[in-house]
Amino acid sequence: MVTLCRNTVQAFSVRQLKSNPSTVLRAAEADAMALVTNHQQPAALVVALDRLGLPDTAAVRSGLALSLFQSGSLSVSSAAQLAGLALPRFLEILSSLKIPVVQGSDAELQDGLTQARRWLGQAR
């Protein structure tokens, strides 16, 4: 156990995190966070969003989802799920923020649309 900001936090090695991530997650949920060490040195904190006392956890999740989608780390459907929103609602938010759903040149997008139309025509 480690005392961090007047809270007792459980520490786990990277090996423990790899072998049983649910234990680390449960500890974070119980104590608001869990410390992950690498070679006995602090490496990361696993933070339970719901235990941070934030006034609007949903906004934090949405902001995180938008950021991870925009960086290319998450697909649009995974980002919507992380935000806790239905895909159509998440797409509306992306549109209102002028964040493109797809990346690529006009030629690549046209090619993708052509292929999708062909596939839809064959699927009928």
Residue frames as qw, qx, qy, qz and C-alpha x, y, z in Angstrom:
[[0.000, 0.888, 0.459, 0.000, 0.00, 0.00, 0.00],
 [0.401, 0.163, 0.022, 0.901, 1.14, 3.51, -0.83],
 [0.032, -0.765, -0.444, 0.465, -0.14, 6.78, 0.62],
 [0.291, 0.221, 0.413, 0.834, -0.82, 9.22, -2.18],
 [0.197, -0.364, -0.159, -0.896, -2.58, 12.54, -1.54],
 [0.401, -0.200, 0.555, -0.701, -3.89, 11.33, 1.85],
 [0.895, 0.090, -0.048, -0.434, -5.45, 8.26, 0.19],
 [0.537, -0.335, 0.768, 0.098, -4.23, 4.71, 0.57],
 [0.678, 0.532, -0.289, -0.417, -3.61, 3.30, -2.87],
 [0.893, -0.118, 0.424, 0.092, -2.84, -0.30, -3.73],
 [0.127, 0.708, -0.570, -0.396, 0.26, -0.84, -5.84],
 [0.916, 0.198, 0.347, -0.036, 0.53, -3.50, -8.55],
 [0.353, -0.416, 0.601, 0.584, 3.41, -4.49, -10.77],
 [0.457, 0.414, -0.431, -0.659, 3.12, -4.49, -14.54],
 [0.206, 0.090, -0.968, -0.106, 3.24, -8.29, -14.35],
 [0.158, 0.336, 0.798, -0.475, 0.23, -8.31, -12.00],
 [0.400, 0.502, 0.040, -0.766, -1.61, -5.93, -14.32],
 [0.389, 0.332, -0.702, -0.496, -0.96, -8.20, -17.30],
 [0.177, -0.019, -0.983, 0.038, -1.92, -11.42, -15.52],
 [0.131, -0.575, -0.793, 0.155, -5.05, -10.14, -13.80],
 [0.072, 0.285, 0.113, 0.949, -6.23, -6.70, -14.94],
 [0.461, -0.615, -0.474, -0.429, -9.62, -7.09, -13.26],
 [0.640, -0.483, -0.410, 0.435, -7.93, -7.13, -9.83],
 [0.325, -0.061, -0.015, 0.944, -6.25, -3.80, -10.57],
 [0.197, -0.417, -0.403, -0.791, -9.53, -2.37, -11.86],
 [0.581, -0.612, -0.530, -0.080, -11.41, -3.51, -8.74],
 [0.552, -0.366, -0.284, 0.694, -8.74, -1.91, -6.54],
 [0.127, 0.131, 0.168, 0.969, -9.03, 1.35, -8.50],
 [0.377, -0.526, -0.497, -0.578, -12.80, 1.29, -8.15],
 [0.635, -0.565, -0.490, 0.194, -12.53, 0.66, -4.40],
 [0.517, -0.509, -0.123, 0.677, -9.86, 3.30, -3.69],
 [0.281, 0.899, 0.068, -0.330, -10.45, 5.71, -6.63],
 [0.478, 0.750, -0.452, -0.072, -7.07, 4.74, -8.11],
 [0.933, -0.238, 0.197, 0.186, -4.40, 2.03, -8.22],
 [0.021, -0.832, 0.487, 0.265, -0.69, 2.50, -8.77],
 [0.956, 0.270, 0.033, 0.107, 1.10, 0.42, -11.41],
 [0.333, -0.787, 0.457, 0.247, 4.84, -0.01, -10.96],
 [0.853, 0.481, -0.174, 0.103, 7.54, -1.08, -13.39],
 [0.665, 0.236, -0.446, 0.551, 10.75, -2.35, -11.78],
 [0.449, -0.541, -0.532, 0.472, 9.43, -1.03, -8.44],
 [0.113, -0.157, 0.026, 0.981, 9.12, 2.50, -9.84],
 [0.401, 0.582, 0.477, -0.522, 5.75, 4.27, -10.28],
 [0.255, 0.035, 0.690, 0.677, 4.72, 3.98, -13.91],
 [0.251, -0.330, -0.510, -0.754, 0.99, 4.74, -14.12],
 [0.301, 0.094, 0.620, -0.718, -2.19, 5.36, -12.20],
 [0.159, -0.367, -0.830, -0.388, -5.39, 3.49, -12.96],
 [0.161, 0.043, 0.319, -0.933, -8.14, 5.96, -12.07],
 [0.067, 0.502, 0.862, -0.002, -11.80, 5.14, -11.44],
 [0.007, 0.344, 0.260, 0.902, -13.67, 7.98, -13.10],
 [0.482, -0.617, -0.495, -0.377, -16.77, 7.45, -11.00],
 [0.671, -0.555, -0.352, 0.343, -14.80, 7.88, -7.76],
 [0.465, 0.186, -0.036, 0.865, -13.03, 11.14, -8.63],
 [0.083, -0.651, -0.480, 0.582, -15.89, 13.32, -7.43],
 [0.107, 0.013, 0.413, 0.904, -16.21, 15.02, -10.79],
 [0.405, 0.319, 0.348, -0.783, -19.47, 16.92, -11.23],
 [0.753, 0.473, -0.004, -0.457, -20.10, 15.45, -14.69],
 [0.551, -0.290, 0.749, 0.226, -18.46, 12.07, -15.36],
 [0.671, 0.539, 0.506, 0.053, -20.47, 11.71, -18.58],
 [0.299, 0.944, -0.115, -0.084, -18.81, 14.85, -19.96],
 [0.313, -0.662, 0.659, 0.172, -15.37, 13.44, -19.09],
 [0.662, 0.086, 0.733, 0.129, -16.21, 10.19, -20.89],
 [0.560, 0.772, 0.302, -0.003, -17.49, 12.11, -23.93],
 [0.071, 0.932, -0.329, -0.134, -14.42, 14.33, -24.03],
 [0.467, -0.436, 0.749, 0.172, -12.13, 11.34, -23.74],
 [0.683, 0.356, 0.633, 0.076, -14.04, 9.51, -26.48],
 [0.428, 0.898, 0.074, -0.065, -13.86, 12.54, -28.80],
 [0.117, -0.833, 0.518, 0.154, -10.16, 12.95, -28.19],
 [0.551, -0.230, 0.788, 0.151, -9.36, 9.28, -28.73],
 [0.660, 0.571, 0.488, 0.030, -11.48, 9.19, -31.90],
 [0.290, 0.946, -0.098, -0.103, -9.86, 12.33, -33.28],
 [0.224, -0.710, 0.648, 0.163, -6.37, 10.94, -32.63],
 [0.669, 0.339, -0.588, -0.303, -7.27, 7.73, -34.47],
 [0.071, -0.297, 0.888, -0.344, -6.97, 5.56, -31.35],
 [0.409, 0.267, 0.792, -0.367, -10.65, 4.51, -31.43],
 [0.057, 0.332, 0.737, 0.585, -13.13, 3.78, -34.20],
 [0.305, -0.291, -0.075, -0.904, -16.24, 5.92, -34.33],
 [0.737, -0.368, -0.454, -0.340, -18.38, 3.09, -32.92],
 [0.672, -0.193, -0.528, 0.481, -15.94, 2.39, -30.07],
 [0.135, 0.139, -0.215, 0.957, -15.78, 6.10, -29.26],
 [0.507, -0.371, -0.252, -0.736, -19.58, 6.32, -29.17],
 [0.784, -0.328, -0.527, 0.004, -19.68, 3.33, -26.83],
 [0.506, -0.050, -0.435, 0.743, -17.04, 4.89, -24.55],
 [0.107, -0.209, 0.056, -0.970, -19.05, 8.11, -24.46],
 [0.172, 0.307, 0.836, -0.422, -22.15, 6.11, -23.55],
 [0.411, 0.477, 0.011, -0.777, -24.00, 7.46, -26.56],
 [0.770, 0.418, 0.481, -0.018, -25.89, 5.88, -29.42],
 [0.558, 0.011, 0.443, 0.701, -23.89, 6.03, -32.65],
 [0.205, 0.725, 0.442, 0.486, -26.30, 8.47, -34.40],
 [0.318, -0.938, -0.128, 0.047, -26.04, 10.89, -31.44],
 [0.622, -0.486, 0.278, 0.547, -22.24, 10.63, -31.39],
 [0.482, 0.321, 0.489, 0.652, -22.17, 11.32, -35.16],
 [0.012, -0.906, -0.338, -0.255, -24.34, 14.42, -34.57],
 [0.482, -0.823, 0.069, 0.291, -21.83, 15.67, -31.99],
 [0.620, -0.136, 0.421, 0.648, -18.92, 15.06, -34.37],
 [0.310, 0.618, 0.485, 0.536, -20.77, 16.97, -37.07],
 [0.193, -0.953, -0.220, -0.075, -21.56, 19.89, -34.76],
 [0.524, -0.718, 0.252, 0.383, -17.87, 20.09, -33.79],
 [0.558, 0.765, -0.265, -0.183, -16.85, 19.78, -37.46],
 [0.397, -0.474, 0.781, 0.086, -14.79, 16.68, -36.74],
 [0.607, 0.329, -0.544, -0.477, -14.60, 14.50, -39.88],
 [0.893, -0.169, 0.319, -0.269, -15.81, 10.93, -39.46],
 [0.916, 0.196, 0.208, 0.281, -13.54, 9.63, -42.19],
 [0.227, -0.759, 0.364, 0.490, -10.04, 10.66, -43.17],
 [0.644, 0.135, 0.614, 0.437, -8.63, 10.61, -46.66],
 [0.030, -0.217, 0.361, 0.906, -8.38, 12.45, -49.92],
 [0.606, 0.336, 0.077, -0.717, -11.41, 13.20, -52.05],
 [0.564, 0.336, -0.673, -0.342, -10.34, 10.45, -54.47],
 [0.146, 0.086, -0.947, 0.272, -10.08, 7.88, -51.65],
 [0.364, 0.228, 0.576, -0.696, -13.49, 8.86, -50.30],
 [0.627, 0.380, -0.218, -0.644, -15.07, 8.68, -53.77],
 [0.432, 0.259, -0.856, -0.121, -13.51, 5.25, -54.29],
 [0.057, 0.041, 0.875, -0.479, -14.93, 4.10, -50.95],
 [0.515, 0.321, 0.287, -0.741, -18.39, 5.39, -51.85],
 [0.594, 0.368, -0.524, -0.487, -18.25, 3.66, -55.22],
 [0.289, 0.141, -0.941, 0.103, -17.29, 0.37, -53.59],
 [0.237, 0.160, 0.715, -0.638, -20.05, 0.75, -50.98],
 [0.598, 0.354, -0.010, -0.719, -22.65, 1.42, -53.69],
 [0.525, 0.294, -0.749, -0.279, -21.47, -1.66, -55.61],
 [0.110, 0.033, -0.933, 0.340, -21.67, -3.77, -52.48],
 [0.396, 0.251, 0.489, -0.736, -25.14, -2.44, -51.63],
 [0.621, 0.357, -0.313, -0.624, -26.31, -3.17, -55.18],
 [0.463, 0.205, -0.859, -0.074, -25.04, -6.77, -54.90],
 [0.052, -0.007, 0.833, -0.550, -26.55, -7.26, -51.43],
 [0.556, 0.143, 0.144, -0.806, -30.11, -6.71, -52.63]]
